[in-house]
């Protein structure tokens, strides 16, 4: 009898791929707002997959940072700029065909290499107790230098974003 | 069939190619950006799956860093888009041909 978590995996994986497809090529709407909404749904389903992989902290970060902050910035900028003219354009048929071909080629190569190299019977190992605690220890003990560099990067990005969007650079 | 490492990796590979499809096929800069985000998310999923099945938390630390860098990248990229829109009133790559000979 299949376990519930297995069913959850198949449901979440299918929904992730469906919403991902609707993000990039929605047959009903070319509006970037629709794409952004479907990207939010994709990210929520991926957070569910993270939970199935016992990465609870990352699932929370995924929802807070991606579905919360990043997508709000996206929607804010999309609504700030008036993009009505773009929606009247149709998909470029050649671009969609070539893009589909290249995506199929990449997907075929990756799936073939995964199927041939990863042993099917690989099962998950025992987990350390309190995984978020272990992750925090790892982050603040052995990865403290990249962590600090990252905070500088965030500061640089913030100052850069403000400077780039200024009306007159002086 | 109980999902194993390769199930997660196949989902990640398919999601990555969907992101690539968005970058190549679409002409709206915002949707191209969303395709990039999809590709980053796909690699995150692969990293978390490897970290779970090899019982090594370093993969999750890497995902944490990737998410932070992606947030910074989105902020700067959208700022560039706003500056571009101010100059050219478009977010469509076919209108941005001033480097063409």
Interface residues (C-beta under 8 A of the other chain):
Chain A: X2 X3 X6 X9 X10 X13 X16 X17 X20 X21 X23 X24 X25 X30 X32 X35 X36 X39 X42 X43 X46 X49 X50 X53 X54 X55 X57 X58 X61 X62 X65 X66 X69 X70 X73 X74 X77 X78 X80 X81 X83 X85 X86 X89 X91 X92 X95 X96 X98 X99 X100 X102 X103 X104 X106 X107 X110 X111 X114 X115 X118 X120 X121 X122 X123 X124 X125 X126 X127 X128 X131 X134 X135 X138 X139 X143 X146 X150 X153 X154 X156 X157 X158 X160 X161 X162 X164 X165 X167
Chain B: X1 X2 X3 X4 X5 X6 X7 X8 X9 X10 X11 X13 X14 X15 X16 X17 X18 X19 X20 X21 X22 X23 X24 X25 X26 X27 X28 X30 X31 X33 X34 X35 X37 X38 X41 X44 X45 X48 X49 X51 X52 X53 X54 X55 X57 X58 X60 X61 X63 X64 X65 X67 X68 X69 X70 X71 X72 X73 X74 X75 X76 X78 X79 X80 X81 X82 X83 X85 X86 X90 X91 X92
